[in-house]
Amino acid sequence: MFQSKIIGVGHHVPEKIITNDDLSKLMDTDDKWIQERSGIQERRWIRGEKGSTARMATDAAKMAMERAGVTTDDIDAIVFSTLSSDYYFPGSGVLLQRALDMGTKPAIDIRAQCSGFIYALSVADQFIKSGMYKRILVASSETQNISLDMTTRGRAMAVLFGDGAGAVILEQTTEEGKGILSTHLHSQGEYAEVLCMKEPGTGHDTLFYPEILENVDNIYPYMEGKLVFKNAVTRMPEVLMEALQKNNLTIDDIDLLLPHQANLRISQMVQRILKLPDDRVYNNIQKYGNTTSATIPIMMSELWEQGKMGAGKLHALVAFGSGFTWASALIRW
């Protein structure tokens, strides 16, 4: 039976650094207020760099391919996750395919928000296991700063998010017990409006109806923070235990946990529930904020650079986000 393994990782973050002090000039907040609630010290914005979701993904993909020692000729397909596509349609996957000059190779877009990378990884993994494709580019990229309410009214959401992209190259292998051991996906649509951005949507007679700008609750992201926190710290350990049980493994077998970087307080609570020491959990939200579906591949790329993706190590990925959606993956390097 075919398995899939990651042979290269890459990431891209904008050069522009936005500190908490920078945000204090736009809204009633300060560094202490933001760090106490999120752990974030700074984030990156693509604003002013003439970039986009697909352009960041292109840079991340090129880095991943270079590290994997492959070219676009070696890639059979693209699976792209984002909630901030360049256009209303088409999705950003085909824009990445065009930017990489990949002829007519297929590009699939995934919208699972903060869980998007693991969802995309799972889709690519199934393609490889089936034998349909031998090598797939999985990319996640997000441009969040342009959708946020940068006033005191919107500070609960505005201080959390940053822009960035990550990518991995999946390759077919027949090695037993190596690569992606399993992925586990869940959703709960009854909570769709608890964390959402409603407009522009299709529930009206016209996409941009006259009153659209009058209701800020619809045009900016909305979140019931306490309910999201409660569900995140429940579902993330739950779906990780599902993955461990599937593979006859325990918490003690995990070399490194990579939790989605939604909020440092969420990651720390998940860590406490799982009883993992600090040296077995990786966080970088302090530098980048929440880059939505791109958080996990950005972490993987940084770990690659630090030489911490050693052969034989077991890495656990876990995410929770809007939808609600949540997911986990176990990877043996």
Summary of the structure (lengths in Angstrom):
residues: 333
radius of gyration: 19.0
end to end distance: 18.0
largest distance: 58.4
contacts: 1207
relative contact order: 0.20
helix: 41%
strand: 24%
